[in-house]
Amino acid sequence: MEKERKKRKFRHLTWEKRLQIEALFKVGYKARQIAEEIGCSFKTIYNELKRGEYDHIKVQDTFWYGKKYRHIKSYSPNKAQDLYKKNMSLHGVEIKLGNDYEFADYIEKRIVDDGLTPLAVLGEIKKKGLCFNTTICVQTLYNYIRSGVFLRLSMEHLPYAKKDKRKNEKVTVKKLPRGVSIEKRPVSVYERAEFGHWEMDCIESCKKKKATLLCLSERLSRREIIFKLPNKKSDSVIKCLNLLEHRYGKLFPKIFKTITVDNGVEFSDYTAMERSRYGNKKRTTVYYCHPYCSSERGTNERMNREIRRKFPKGTDFSRVSIEQVAEVERWLNAYPRGILGYDTPENVFNSCLSSIS
């Protein structure tokens, strides 16, 4: 007898079973007959009929002064299925947040107001050693956001939706790069083992507008420098590099050892980019990616994606102030990044800068 009890399996009623119950109930089957037909216990069918019970109003007779109606107890599979789903959603462990409002407010502030991702928030809490009464993992936090636990935070506040990865397609190079090819770049640059190697690119404004953003990304620290340019010409890019050389002085060759760019027209004058503003000596080395290979500037492209969160496509940069650009730069450099152990690019850059100065 005990062995038979152990072999018994209990299964929940499916949507198809509920449709079958409705059909049998309509032709006059009783609960016990339905149970025998479906192959489950009488108690299960009895409870199911109670779960989906509703009053069906049916016309009994028609008279000259009106109609006489009759209330019939009927079964609705839709009502039963909805109530079943609601009851199932209440199962499981209790929400870990509980009454820890300080923890919930901190998460909401950093994601909704400061634009961080759930992973970055939890990593920042661990990095800074912030003490709360609650500790949760990333998946649990995503589940809470998806289920609407937070007051202000929802899935709409998360920056990126999951996208299917595109297959890498081989690109046929039809023209040579303008200057020194990335193939001649040292291996240490590729391995991110050394400080002072940058990637540079431009983010274009909306159509028929000349204003653009010049973005430089340091490969090791992920430090970002953003300039607003009046146009997409090589002279404007060279002026920005001259400004950086003036800012860092003699440290410029140590901070900007190499700069990797694409084959855009704004980077065509590589000799002027490499030449120092103080005489004819060399200040840096410029390497050019293969045409149509943006993946060779992965850090740059990743940072451009973050910038687009603040300045979406179609933005007219001629109407964007320099203060707004500086604010986005500060936000990027104060963003805790998992690849840096949830430290900020600003801290890593300053520590590297202090080591060489």
NUMAR-129414 format. One record per residue (C-alpha): residue number from 1; residue in one letter; x, y, z negated. Coordinates in steps of 0.1 Angstrom, whole numbers. Last residue first. Layout:
N
<r><pos>NUM</pos><code>A</code><east>X</east><north>Y</north><up>Z</up></r>
...
***
This chain:
357
<r><pos>357</pos><code>S</code><east>538</east><north>615</north><up>131</up></r>
<r><pos>356</pos><code>I</code><east>536</east><north>579</north><up>145</up></r>
<r><pos>355</pos><code>S</code><east>520</east><north>563</north><up>114</up></r>
<r><pos>354</pos><code>S</code><east>498</east><north>593</north><up>106</up></r>
<r><pos>353</pos><code>L</code><east>482</east><north>590</north><up>141</up></r>
<r><pos>352</pos><code>C</code><east>475</east><north>553</north><up>137</up></r>
<r><pos>351</pos><code>S</code><east>458</east><north>561</north><up>103</up></r>
<r><pos>350</pos><code>N</code><east>439</east><north>589</north><up>119</up></r>
<r><pos>349</pos><code>F</code><east>427</east><north>568</north><up>148</up></r>
<r><pos>348</pos><code>V</code><east>415</east><north>540</north><up>125</up></r>
<r><pos>347</pos><code>N</code><east>396</east><north>564</north><up>103</up></r>
<r><pos>346</pos><code>E</code><east>379</east><north>582</north><up>133</up></r>
<r><pos>345</pos><code>P</code><east>370</east><north>549</north><up>150</up></r>
<r><pos>344</pos><code>T</code><east>350</east><north>539</north><up>119</up></r>
<r><pos>343</pos><code>D</code><east>356</east><north>508</north><up>98</up></r>
<r><pos>342</pos><code>Y</code><east>331</east><north>480</north><up>102</up></r>
<r><pos>341</pos><code>G</code><east>359</east><north>454</north><up>105</up></r>
<r><pos>340</pos><code>L</code><east>371</east><north>473</north><up>136</up></r>
<r><pos>339</pos><code>I</code><east>353</east><north>449</north><up>160</up></r>
<r><pos>338</pos><code>G</code><east>322</east><north>454</north><up>138</up></r>
<r><pos>337</pos><code>R</code><east>321</east><north>491</north><up>144</up></r>
<r><pos>336</pos><code>P</code><east>310</east><north>517</north><up>118</up></r>
<r><pos>335</pos><code>Y</code><east>300</east><north>549</north><up>138</up></r>
<r><pos>334</pos><code>A</code><east>318</east><north>580</north><up>126</up></r>
<r><pos>333</pos><code>N</code><east>337</east><north>584</north><up>159</up></r>
<r><pos>332</pos><code>L</code><east>305</east><north>581</north><up>180</up></r>
<r><pos>331</pos><code>W</code><east>285</east><north>606</north><up>158</up></r>
<r><pos>330</pos><code>R</code><east>314</east><north>631</north><up>159</up></r>
<r><pos>329</pos><code>E</code><east>314</east><north>629</north><up>197</up></r>
<r><pos>328</pos><code>V</code><east>277</east><north>633</north><up>199</up></r>
<r><pos>327</pos><code>E</code><east>279</east><north>664</north><up>177</up></r>
<r><pos>326</pos><code>A</code><east>307</east><north>678</north><up>199</up></r>
<r><pos>325</pos><code>V</code><east>284</east><north>674</north><up>230</up></r>
<r><pos>324</pos><code>Q</code><east>256</east><north>692</north><up>212</up></r>
<r><pos>323</pos><code>E</code><east>280</east><north>720</north><up>202</up></r>
<r><pos>322</pos><code>I</code><east>292</east><north>724</north><up>238</up></r>
<r><pos>321</pos><code>S</code><east>256</east><north>730</north><up>248</up></r>
<r><pos>320</pos><code>V</code><east>235</east><north>709</north><up>271</up></r>
<r><pos>319</pos><code>R</code><east>216</east><north>729</north><up>298</up></r>
<r><pos>318</pos><code>S</code><east>244</east><north>724</north><up>324</up></r>
<r><pos>317</pos><code>F</code><east>244</east><north>688</north><up>314</up></r>
<r><pos>316</pos><code>D</code><east>210</east><north>682</north><up>331</up></r>
<r><pos>315</pos><code>T</code><east>199</east><north>648</north><up>317</up></r>
<r><pos>314</pos><code>G</code><east>185</east><north>624</north><up>343</up></r>
<r><pos>313</pos><code>K</code><east>200</east><north>594</north><up>327</up></r>
<r><pos>312</pos><code>P</code><east>196</east><north>596</north><up>289</up></r>
<r><pos>311</pos><code>F</code><east>219</east><north>619</north><up>268</up></r>
<r><pos>310</pos><code>K</code><east>218</east><north>607</north><up>232</up></r>
<r><pos>309</pos><code>R</code><east>215</east><north>570</north><up>240</up></r>
<r><pos>308</pos><code>R</code><east>235</east><north>576</north><up>272</up></r>
<r><pos>307</pos><code>I</code><east>265</east><north>584</north><up>250</up></r>
<r><pos>306</pos><code>E</code><east>263</east><north>548</north><up>236</up></r>
<r><pos>305</pos><code>R</code><east>264</east><north>534</north><up>272</up></r>
<r><pos>304</pos><code>N</code><east>293</east><north>556</north><up>280</up></r>
<r><pos>303</pos><code>M</code><east>311</east><north>541</north><up>250</up></r>
<r><pos>302</pos><code>R</code><east>307</east><north>506</north><up>264</up></r>
<r><pos>301</pos><code>E</code><east>318</east><north>518</north><up>299</up></r>
<r><pos>300</pos><code>N</code><east>350</east><north>533</north><up>284</up></r>
<r><pos>299</pos><code>T</code><east>358</east><north>503</north><up>264</up></r>
<r><pos>298</pos><code>G</code><east>353</east><north>480</north><up>294</up></r>
<r><pos>297</pos><code>R</code><east>375</east><north>499</north><up>318</up></r>
<r><pos>296</pos><code>E</code><east>385</east><north>469</north><up>339</up></r>
<r><pos>295</pos><code>S</code><east>348</east><north>460</north><up>338</up></r>
<r><pos>294</pos><code>S</code><east>341</east><north>490</north><up>361</up></r>
<r><pos>293</pos><code>C</code><east>355</east><north>470</north><up>391</up></r>
<r><pos>292</pos><code>Y</code><east>341</east><north>487</north><up>422</up></r>
<r><pos>291</pos><code>P</code><east>375</east><north>497</north><up>434</up></r>
<r><pos>290</pos><code>H</code><east>404</east><north>482</north><up>415</up></r>
<r><pos>289</pos><code>C</code><east>414</east><north>502</north><up>385</up></r>
<r><pos>288</pos><code>Y</code><east>439</east><north>531</north><up>387</up></r>
<r><pos>287</pos><code>Y</code><east>468</east><north>536</north><up>362</up></r>
<r><pos>286</pos><code>V</code><east>480</east><north>570</north><up>350</up></r>
<r><pos>285</pos><code>T</code><east>512</east><north>574</north><up>331</up></r>
<r><pos>284</pos><code>T</code><east>518</east><north>602</north><up>306</up></r>
<r><pos>283</pos><code>R</code><east>537</east><north>634</north><up>299</up></r>
<r><pos>282</pos><code>K</code><east>563</east><north>634</north><up>327</up></r>
<r><pos>281</pos><code>K</code><east>586</east><north>664</north><up>329</up></r>
<r><pos>280</pos><code>N</code><east>581</east><north>692</north><up>353</up></r>
<r><pos>279</pos><code>G</code><east>579</east><north>721</north><up>329</up></r>
<r><pos>278</pos><code>Y</code><east>555</east><north>725</north><up>300</up></r>
<r><pos>277</pos><code>R</code><east>522</east><north>717</north><up>315</up></r>
<r><pos>276</pos><code>S</code><east>534</east><north>681</north><up>317</up></r>
<r><pos>275</pos><code>R</code><east>530</east><north>661</north><up>349</up></r>
<r><pos>274</pos><code>E</code><east>510</east><north>628</north><up>348</up></r>
<r><pos>273</pos><code>M</code><east>476</east><north>645</north><up>356</up></r>
<r><pos>272</pos><code>A</code><east>492</east><north>667</north><up>382</up></r>
<r><pos>271</pos><code>T</code><east>507</east><north>636</north><up>400</up></r>
<r><pos>270</pos><code>Y</code><east>474</east><north>617</north><up>397</up></r>
<r><pos>269</pos><code>D</code><east>455</east><north>642</north><up>418</up></r>
<r><pos>268</pos><code>S</code><east>426</east><north>619</north><up>428</up></r>
<r><pos>267</pos><code>F</code><east>410</east><north>616</north><up>394</up></r>
<r><pos>266</pos><code>E</code><east>380</east><north>638</north><up>402</up></r>
<r><pos>265</pos><code>V</code><east>376</east><north>620</north><up>435</up></r>
<r><pos>264</pos><code>G</code><east>367</east><north>588</north><up>417</up></r>
<r><pos>263</pos><code>N</code><east>391</east><north>558</north><up>420</up></r>
<r><pos>262</pos><code>D</code><east>387</east><north>546</north><up>384</up></r>
<r><pos>261</pos><code>V</code><east>408</east><north>557</north><up>355</up></r>
<r><pos>260</pos><code>T</code><east>434</east><north>541</north><up>330</up></r>
<r><pos>259</pos><code>I</code><east>454</east><north>565</north><up>309</up></r>
<r><pos>258</pos><code>T</code><east>488</east><north>556</north><up>295</up></r>
<r><pos>257</pos><code>K</code><east>510</east><north>568</north><up>266</up></r>
<r><pos>256</pos><code>F</code><east>485</east><north>593</north><up>254</up></r>
<r><pos>255</pos><code>I</code><east>492</east><north>594</north><up>216</up></r>
<r><pos>254</pos><code>K</code><east>530</east><north>591</north><up>219</up></r>
<r><pos>253</pos><code>P</code><east>533</east><north>614</north><up>249</up></r>
<r><pos>252</pos><code>F</code><east>510</east><north>639</north><up>232</up></r>
<r><pos>251</pos><code>L</code><east>529</east><north>640</north><up>199</up></r>
<r><pos>250</pos><code>K</code><east>550</east><north>670</north><up>211</up></r>
<r><pos>249</pos><code>G</code><east>520</east><north>692</north><up>212</up></r>
<r><pos>248</pos><code>Y</code><east>488</east><north>676</north><up>201</up></r>
<r><pos>247</pos><code>R</code><east>464</east><north>705</north><up>209</up></r>
<r><pos>246</pos><code>H</code><east>484</east><north>719</north><up>238</up></r>
<r><pos>245</pos><code>E</code><east>486</east><north>685</north><up>254</up></r>
<r><pos>244</pos><code>L</code><east>448</east><north>680</north><up>249</up></r>
<r><pos>243</pos><code>L</code><east>442</east><north>714</north><up>266</up></r>
<r><pos>242</pos><code>N</code><east>464</east><north>704</north><up>295</up></r>
<r><pos>241</pos><code>L</code><east>445</east><north>672</north><up>298</up></r>
<r><pos>240</pos><code>C</code><east>412</east><north>692</north><up>299</up></r>
<r><pos>239</pos><code>K</code><east>426</east><north>716</north><up>325</up></r>
<r><pos>238</pos><code>I</code><east>437</east><north>685</north><up>346</up></r>
<r><pos>237</pos><code>V</code><east>401</east><north>672</north><up>346</up></r>
<r><pos>236</pos><code>S</code><east>387</east><north>706</north><up>358</up></r>
<r><pos>235</pos><code>D</code><east>413</east><north>708</north><up>386</up></r>
<r><pos>234</pos><code>S</code><east>404</east><north>673</north><up>398</up></r>
<r><pos>233</pos><code>K</code><east>368</east><north>683</north><up>405</up></r>
<r><pos>232</pos><code>K</code><east>335</east><north>671</north><up>391</up></r>
<r><pos>231</pos><code>N</code><east>320</east><north>704</north><up>380</up></r>
<r><pos>230</pos><code>P</code><east>315</east><north>727</north><up>350</up></r>
<r><pos>229</pos><code>L</code><east>331</east><north>701</north><up>327</up></r>
<r><pos>228</pos><code>K</code><east>319</east><north>692</north><up>292</up></r>
<r><pos>227</pos><code>F</code><east>346</east><north>674</north><up>273</up></r>
<r><pos>226</pos><code>I</code><east>343</east><north>642</north><up>252</up></r>
<r><pos>225</pos><code>I</code><east>370</east><north>625</north><up>232</up></r>
<r><pos>224</pos><code>E</code><east>362</east><north>590</north><up>218</up></r>
<r><pos>223</pos><code>R</code><east>382</east><north>569</north><up>194</up></r>
<r><pos>222</pos><code>R</code><east>378</east><north>532</north><up>200</up></r>
<r><pos>221</pos><code>S</code><east>408</east><north>526</north><up>177</up></r>
<r><pos>220</pos><code>L</code><east>427</east><north>502</north><up>200</up></r>
<r><pos>219</pos><code>R</code><east>415</east><north>511</north><up>235</up></r>
<r><pos>218</pos><code>E</code><east>413</east><north>549</north><up>231</up></r>
<r><pos>217</pos><code>S</code><east>383</east><north>562</north><up>250</up></r>
<r><pos>216</pos><code>L</code><east>383</east><north>594</north><up>271</up></r>
<r><pos>215</pos><code>C</code><east>350</east><north>609</north><up>284</up></r>
<r><pos>214</pos><code>L</code><east>346</east><north>638</north><up>308</up></r>
<r><pos>213</pos><code>L</code><east>310</east><north>650</north><up>309</up></r>
<r><pos>212</pos><code>T</code><east>294</east><north>665</north><up>340</up></r>
<r><pos>211</pos><code>A</code><east>280</east><north>698</north><up>354</up></r>
<r><pos>210</pos><code>K</code><east>274</east><north>698</north><up>391</up></r>
<r><pos>209</pos><code>K</code><east>236</east><north>694</north><up>394</up></r>
<r><pos>208</pos><code>K</code><east>219</east><north>682</north><up>426</up></r>
<r><pos>207</pos><code>K</code><east>209</east><north>650</north><up>409</up></r>
<r><pos>206</pos><code>C</code><east>211</east><north>646</north><up>372</up></r>
<r><pos>205</pos><code>S</code><east>244</east><north>649</north><up>354</up></r>
<r><pos>204</pos><code>E</code><east>273</east><north>625</north><up>359</up></r>
<r><pos>203</pos><code>I</code><east>293</east><north>608</north><up>332</up></r>
<r><pos>202</pos><code>C</code><east>329</east><north>609</north><up>340</up></r>
<r><pos>201</pos><code>D</code><east>357</east><north>583</north><up>331</up></r>
<r><pos>200</pos><code>M</code><east>389</east><north>579</north><up>312</up></r>
<r><pos>199</pos><code>E</code><east>405</east><north>549</north><up>295</up></r>
<r><pos>198</pos><code>W</code><east>432</east><north>554</north><up>269</up></r>
<r><pos>197</pos><code>H</code><east>464</east><north>537</north><up>256</up></r>
<r><pos>196</pos><code>G</code><east>480</east><north>552</north><up>226</up></r>
<r><pos>195</pos><code>F</code><east>481</east><north>525</north><up>200</up></r>
<r><pos>194</pos><code>E</code><east>495</east><north>490</north><up>207</up></r>
<r><pos>193</pos><code>A</code><east>482</east><north>455</north><up>205</up></r>
<r><pos>192</pos><code>R</code><east>451</east><north>461</north><up>226</up></r>
<r><pos>191</pos><code>E</code><east>459</east><north>429</north><up>246</up></r>
<r><pos>190</pos><code>Y</code><east>455</east><north>446</north><up>279</up></r>
<r><pos>189</pos><code>V</code><east>478</east><north>475</north><up>269</up></r>
<r><pos>188</pos><code>S</code><east>504</east><north>450</north><up>257</up></r>
<r><pos>187</pos><code>V</code><east>503</east><north>433</north><up>291</up></r>
<r><pos>186</pos><code>P</code><east>518</east><north>464</north><up>307</up></r>
<r><pos>185</pos><code>R</code><east>500</east><north>480</north><up>337</up></r>
<r><pos>184</pos><code>K</code><east>513</east><north>470</north><up>371</up></r>
<r><pos>183</pos><code>E</code><east>480</east><north>453</north><up>381</up></r>
<r><pos>182</pos><code>I</code><east>462</east><north>485</north><up>371</up></r>
<r><pos>181</pos><code>S</code><east>474</east><north>500</north><up>404</up></r>
<r><pos>180</pos><code>V</code><east>496</east><north>531</north><up>405</up></r>
<r><pos>179</pos><code>G</code><east>480</east><north>558</north><up>425</up></r>
<r><pos>178</pos><code>R</code><east>450</east><north>563</north><up>448</up></r>
<r><pos>177</pos><code>P</code><east>439</east><north>526</north><up>447</up></r>
<r><pos>176</pos><code>L</code><east>440</east><north>506</north><up>480</up></r>
<r><pos>175</pos><code>K</code><east>409</east><north>502</north><up>501</up></r>
<r><pos>174</pos><code>K</code><east>385</east><north>474</north><up>510</up></r>
<r><pos>173</pos><code>V</code><east>387</east><north>453</north><up>479</up></r>
<r><pos>172</pos><code>T</code><east>363</east><north>424</north><up>481</up></r>
<r><pos>171</pos><code>V</code><east>344</east><north>420</north><up>449</up></r>
<r><pos>170</pos><code>K</code><east>337</east><north>386</north><up>434</up></r>
<r><pos>169</pos><code>E</code><east>304</east><north>385</north><up>416</up></r>
<r><pos>168</pos><code>N</code><east>302</east><north>379</north><up>379</up></r>
<r><pos>167</pos><code>K</code><east>268</east><north>364</north><up>370</up></r>
<r><pos>166</pos><code>R</code><east>245</east><north>388</north><up>352</up></r>
<r><pos>165</pos><code>K</code><east>238</east><north>382</north><up>316</up></r>
<r><pos>164</pos><code>D</code><east>201</east><north>383</north><up>307</up></r>
<r><pos>163</pos><code>K</code><east>191</east><north>413</north><up>287</up></r>
<r><pos>162</pos><code>K</code><east>183</east><north>417</north><up>250</up></r>
<r><pos>161</pos><code>A</code><east>168</east><north>450</north><up>242</up></r>
<r><pos>160</pos><code>Y</code><east>191</east><north>478</north><up>231</up></r>
<r><pos>159</pos><code>P</code><east>189</east><north>508</north><up>207</up></r>
<r><pos>158</pos><code>L</code><east>166</east><north>496</north><up>179</up></r>
<r><pos>157</pos><code>H</code><east>141</east><north>523</north><up>170</up></r>
<r><pos>156</pos><code>E</code><east>113</east><north>507</north><up>190</up></r>
<r><pos>155</pos><code>M</code><east>116</east><north>475</north><up>170</up></r>
<r><pos>154</pos><code>S</code><east>102</east><north>492</north><up>140</up></r>
<r><pos>153</pos><code>L</code><east>114</east><north>513</north><up>111</up></r>
<r><pos>152</pos><code>R</code><east>93</east><north>539</north><up>94</up></r>
<r><pos>151</pos><code>L</code><east>74</east><north>519</north><up>67</up></r>
<r><pos>150</pos><code>F</code><east>94</east><north>488</north><up>68</up></r>
<r><pos>149</pos><code>V</code><east>79</east><north>453</north><up>67</up></r>
<r><pos>148</pos><code>G</code><east>66</east><north>454</north><up>103</up></r>
<r><pos>147</pos><code>S</code><east>71</east><north>418</north><up>113</up></r>
<r><pos>146</pos><code>R</code><east>98</east><north>426</north><up>139</up></r>
<r><pos>145</pos><code>I</code><east>117</east><north>448</north><up>114</up></r>
<r><pos>144</pos><code>Y</code><east>116</east><north>420</north><up>87</up></r>
<r><pos>143</pos><code>N</code><east>127</east><north>394</north><up>113</up></r>
<r><pos>142</pos><code>Y</code><east>156</east><north>416</north><up>124</up></r>
<r><pos>141</pos><code>L</code><east>167</east><north>420</north><up>88</up></r>
<r><pos>140</pos><code>T</code><east>165</east><north>383</north><up>83</up></r>
<r><pos>139</pos><code>Q</code><east>187</east><north>377</north><up>113</up></r>
<r><pos>138</pos><code>V</code><east>213</east><north>402</north><up>101</up></r>
<r><pos>137</pos><code>C</code><east>216</east><north>386</north><up>67</up></r>
<r><pos>136</pos><code>I</code><east>201</east><north>399</north><up>34</up></r>
<r><pos>135</pos><code>T</code><east>214</east><north>411</north><up>1</up></r>
<r><pos>134</pos><code>T</code><east>191</east><north>428</north><up>-24</up></r>
<r><pos>133</pos><code>N</code><east>197</east><north>445</north><up>-58</up></r>
<r><pos>132</pos><code>F</code><east>219</east><north>471</north><up>-41</up></r>
<r><pos>131</pos><code>C</code><east>256</east><north>479</north><up>-45</up></r>
<r><pos>130</pos><code>L</code><east>276</east><north>496</north><up>-18</up></r>
<r><pos>129</pos><code>G</code><east>310</east><north>480</north><up>-12</up></r>
<r><pos>128</pos><code>K</code><east>320</east><north>504</north><up>16</up></r>
<r><pos>127</pos><code>K</code><east>327</east><north>475</north><up>40</up></r>
<r><pos>126</pos><code>K</code><east>298</east><north>454</north><up>29</up></r>
<r><pos>125</pos><code>I</code><east>273</east><north>482</north><up>33</up></r>
<r><pos>124</pos><code>E</code><east>289</east><north>492</north><up>66</up></r>
<r><pos>123</pos><code>G</code><east>285</east><north>457</north><up>79</up></r>
<r><pos>122</pos><code>L</code><east>248</east><north>456</north><up>70</up></r>
<r><pos>121</pos><code>V</code><east>243</east><north>489</north><up>88</up></r>
<r><pos>120</pos><code>A</code><east>263</east><north>480</north><up>118</up></r>
<r><pos>119</pos><code>L</code><east>244</east><north>447</north><up>123</up></r>
<r><pos>118</pos><code>P</code><east>211</east><north>465</north><up>120</up></r>
<r><pos>117</pos><code>T</code><east>222</east><north>490</north><up>147</up></r>
<r><pos>116</pos><code>L</code><east>229</east><north>526</north><up>139</up></r>
<r><pos>115</pos><code>G</code><east>210</east><north>556</north><up>152</up></r>
<r><pos>114</pos><code>D</code><east>215</east><north>580</north><up>123</up></r>
<r><pos>113</pos><code>D</code><east>179</east><north>589</north><up>116</up></r>
<r><pos>112</pos><code>V</code><east>160</east><north>556</north><up>124</up></r>
<r><pos>111</pos><code>I</code><east>189</east><north>531</north><up>118</up></r>
<r><pos>110</pos><code>R</code><east>209</east><north>547</north><up>89</up></r>
<r><pos>109</pos><code>K</code><east>178</east><north>562</north><up>72</up></r>
<r><pos>108</pos><code>E</code><east>157</east><north>531</north><up>75</up></r>
<r><pos>107</pos><code>I</code><east>185</east><north>509</north><up>61</up></r>
<r><pos>106</pos><code>Y</code><east>191</east><north>533</north><up>32</up></r>
<r><pos>105</pos><code>D</code><east>153</east><north>535</north><up>24</up></r>
<r><pos>104</pos><code>A</code><east>150</east><north>498</north><up>23</up></r>
<r><pos>103</pos><code>F</code><east>179</east><north>494</north><up>-1</up></r>
<r><pos>102</pos><code>E</code><east>166</east><north>522</north><up>-24</up></r>
<r><pos>101</pos><code>Y</code><east>131</east><north>507</north><up>-23</up></r>
<r><pos>100</pos><code>D</code><east>143</east><north>474</north><up>-39</up></r>
<r><pos>99</pos><code>N</code><east>108</east><north>464</north><up>-50</up></r>
<r><pos>98</pos><code>G</code><east>108</east><north>431</north><up>-32</up></r>
<r><pos>97</pos><code>L</code><east>133</east><north>433</north><up>-3</up></r>
<r><pos>96</pos><code>K</code><east>136</east><north>395</north><up>-4</up></r>
<r><pos>95</pos><code>I</code><east>102</east><north>389</north><up>12</up></r>
<r><pos>94</pos><code>E</code><east>87</east><north>358</north><up>-4</up></r>
<r><pos>93</pos><code>V</code><east>95</east><north>324</north><up>10</up></r>
<r><pos>92</pos><code>G</code><east>73</east><north>307</north><up>35</up></r>
<r><pos>91</pos><code>H</code><east>36</east><north>308</north><up>42</up></r>
<r><pos>90</pos><code>L</code><east>15</east><north>340</north><up>48</up></r>
<r><pos>89</pos><code>S</code><east>20</east><north>337</north><up>86</up></r>
<r><pos>88</pos><code>M</code><east>4</east><north>303</north><up>85</up></r>
<r><pos>87</pos><code>N</code><east>-28</east><north>317</north><up>69</up></r>
<r><pos>86</pos><code>K</code><east>-31</east><north>343</north><up>97</up></r>
<r><pos>85</pos><code>K</code><east>-25</east><north>317</north><up>124</up></r>
<r><pos>84</pos><code>Y</code><east>-52</east><north>294</north><up>110</up></r>
<r><pos>83</pos><code>L</code><east>-76</east><north>324</north><up>107</up></r>
<r><pos>82</pos><code>D</code><east>-70</east><north>332</north><up>144</up></r>
<r><pos>81</pos><code>Q</code><east>-74</east><north>296</north><up>155</up></r>
<r><pos>80</pos><code>A</code><east>-107</east><north>291</north><up>135</up></r>
<r><pos>79</pos><code>K</code><east>-122</east><north>323</north><up>149</up></r>
<r><pos>78</pos><code>N</code><east>-112</east><north>313</north><up>185</up></r>
<r><pos>77</pos><code>P</code><east>-125</east><north>278</north><up>180</up></r>
<r><pos>76</pos><code>S</code><east>-160</east><north>292</north><up>171</up></r>
<r><pos>75</pos><code>Y</code><east>-184</east><north>268</north><up>154</up></r>
<r><pos>74</pos><code>S</code><east>-222</east><north>274</north><up>151</up></r>
<r><pos>73</pos><code>K</code><east>-247</east><north>278</north><up>123</up></r>
<r><pos>72</pos><code>I</code><east>-280</east><north>288</north><up>140</up></r>
<r><pos>71</pos><code>H</code><east>-299</east><north>320</north><up>133</up></r>
<r><pos>70</pos><code>R</code><east>-334</east><north>321</north><up>150</up></r>
<r><pos>69</pos><code>Y</code><east>-349</east><north>350</north><up>169</up></r>
<r><pos>68</pos><code>K</code><east>-385</east><north>359</north><up>177</up></r>
<r><pos>67</pos><code>K</code><east>-390</east><north>382</north><up>207</up></r>
<r><pos>66</pos><code>G</code><east>-413</east><north>411</north><up>212</up></r>
<r><pos>65</pos><code>Y</code><east>-449</east><north>423</north><up>211</up></r>
<r><pos>64</pos><code>W</code><east>-462</east><north>401</north><up>240</up></r>
<r><pos>63</pos><code>F</code><east>-444</east><north>371</north><up>225</up></r>
<r><pos>62</pos><code>T</code><east>-412</east><north>353</north><up>232</up></r>
<r><pos>61</pos><code>D</code><east>-401</east><north>324</north><up>211</up></r>
<r><pos>60</pos><code>Q</code><east>-368</east><north>310</north><up>196</up></r>
<r><pos>59</pos><code>V</code><east>-342</east><north>334</north><up>210</up></r>
<r><pos>58</pos><code>K</code><east>-308</east><north>324</north><up>195</up></r>
<r><pos>57</pos><code>I</code><east>-285</east><north>343</north><up>172</up></r>
<r><pos>56</pos><code>H</code><east>-253</east><north>323</north><up>164</up></r>
<r><pos>55</pos><code>D</code><east>-241</east><north>328</north><up>128</up></r>
<r><pos>54</pos><code>Y</code><east>-204</east><north>319</north><up>124</up></r>
<r><pos>53</pos><code>E</code><east>-183</east><north>289</north><up>112</up></r>
<r><pos>52</pos><code>G</code><east>-147</east><north>286</north><up>124</up></r>
<r><pos>51</pos><code>R</code><east>-132</east><north>279</north><up>90</up></r>
<r><pos>50</pos><code>K</code><east>-162</east><north>259</north><up>77</up></r>
<r><pos>49</pos><code>L</code><east>-161</east><north>236</north><up>107</up></r>
<r><pos>48</pos><code>E</code><east>-123</east><north>232</north><up>101</up></r>
<r><pos>47</pos><code>N</code><east>-129</east><north>223</north><up>64</up></r>
<r><pos>46</pos><code>Y</code><east>-153</east><north>195</north><up>74</up></r>
<r><pos>45</pos><code>I</code><east>-131</east><north>183</north><up>102</up></r>
<r><pos>44</pos><code>T</code><east>-101</east><north>179</north><up>79</up></r>
<r><pos>43</pos><code>K</code><east>-123</east><north>163</north><up>52</up></r>
<r><pos>42</pos><code>F</code><east>-135</east><north>137</north><up>77</up></r>
<r><pos>41</pos><code>S</code><east>-100</east><north>126</north><up>84</up></r>
<r><pos>40</pos><code>C</code><east>-84</east><north>125</north><up>118</up></r>
<r><pos>39</pos><code>G</code><east>-88</east><north>106</north><up>150</up></r>
<r><pos>38</pos><code>I</code><east>-107</east><north>129</north><up>174</up></r>
<r><pos>37</pos><code>E</code><east>-137</east><north>107</north><up>178</up></r>
<r><pos>36</pos><code>E</code><east>-138</east><north>94</north><up>143</up></r>
<r><pos>35</pos><code>A</code><east>-135</east><north>129</north><up>129</up></r>
<r><pos>34</pos><code>I</code><east>-162</east><north>142</north><up>152</up></r>
<r><pos>33</pos><code>Q</code><east>-185</east><north>115</north><up>140</up></r>
<r><pos>32</pos><code>R</code><east>-178</east><north>123</north><up>104</up></r>
<r><pos>31</pos><code>A</code><east>-185</east><north>160</north><up>110</up></r>
<r><pos>30</pos><code>K</code><east>-217</east><north>154</north><up>128</up></r>
<r><pos>29</pos><code>Y</code><east>-220</east><north>154</north><up>166</up></r>
<r><pos>28</pos><code>G</code><east>-249</east><north>174</north><up>181</up></r>
<r><pos>27</pos><code>V</code><east>-239</east><north>182</north><up>216</up></r>
<r><pos>26</pos><code>K</code><east>-225</east><north>216</north><up>206</up></r>
<r><pos>25</pos><code>F</code><east>-204</east><north>200</north><up>178</up></r>
<r><pos>24</pos><code>L</code><east>-187</east><north>177</north><up>203</up></r>
<r><pos>23</pos><code>A</code><east>-177</east><north>206</north><up>226</up></r>
<r><pos>22</pos><code>E</code><east>-165</east><north>228</north><up>197</up></r>
<r><pos>21</pos><code>I</code><east>-144</east><north>200</north><up>183</up></r>
<r><pos>20</pos><code>Q</code><east>-128</east><north>194</north><up>217</up></r>
<r><pos>19</pos><code>L</code><east>-119</east><north>231</north><up>219</up></r>
<r><pos>18</pos><code>R</code><east>-104</east><north>228</north><up>184</up></r>
<r><pos>17</pos><code>K</code><east>-83</east><north>198</north><up>194</up></r>
<r><pos>16</pos><code>E</code><east>-70</east><north>218</north><up>224</up></r>
<r><pos>15</pos><code>W</code><east>-60</east><north>247</north><up>202</up></r>
<r><pos>14</pos><code>T</code><east>-40</east><north>223</north><up>179</up></r>
<r><pos>13</pos><code>L</code><east>-51</east><north>209</north><up>146</up></r>
<r><pos>12</pos><code>H</code><east>-22</east><north>205</north><up>122</up></r>
<r><pos>11</pos><code>R</code><east>-6</east><north>171</north><up>117</up></r>
<r><pos>10</pos><code>F</code><east>-2</east><north>149</north><up>87</up></r>
<r><pos>9</pos><code>K</code><east>17</east><north>116</north><up>91</up></r>
<r><pos>8</pos><code>R</code><east>11</east><north>85</north><up>71</up></r>
<r><pos>7</pos><code>K</code><east>40</east><north>61</north><up>71</up></r>
<r><pos>6</pos><code>K</code><east>47</east><north>67</north><up>34</up></r>
<r><pos>5</pos><code>R</code><east>12</east><north>59</north><up>25</up></r>
<r><pos>4</pos><code>E</code><east>14</east><north>26</north><up>43</up></r>
<r><pos>3</pos><code>K</code><east>46</east><north>17</north><up>24</up></r>
<r><pos>2</pos><code>E</code><east>29</east><north>24</north><up>-9</up></r>
<r><pos>1</pos><code>M</code><east>0</east><north>0</north><up>0</up></r>
***
